[in-house]
Amino acid sequence: MTPEDLPSLLRALHQENSERRPDCPDEHLIAAYVDGALGDDRREGIGEHLADCGHCLALVGLLSRERTANASQPVAE
């Protein structure tokens, strides 16, 4: 899964029930995935989970949008 895949997957999953499941990674792990701070093995595992979980995919989308929005704002002196 690549960042370019997220918009279409989010639209497809928008209609589905997206409740958190017991096998969902915690929010810190999802944030590390978005930041690119995970090793390849963990990143691949999260990617496989995202292909099947609307809740976590929506969280990745939210964090990705937030990260992009914050990157374009000037930093206070």
Order of alpha helices (4+ residues) and beta strands (2+ residues): alpha-alpha-alpha-alpha
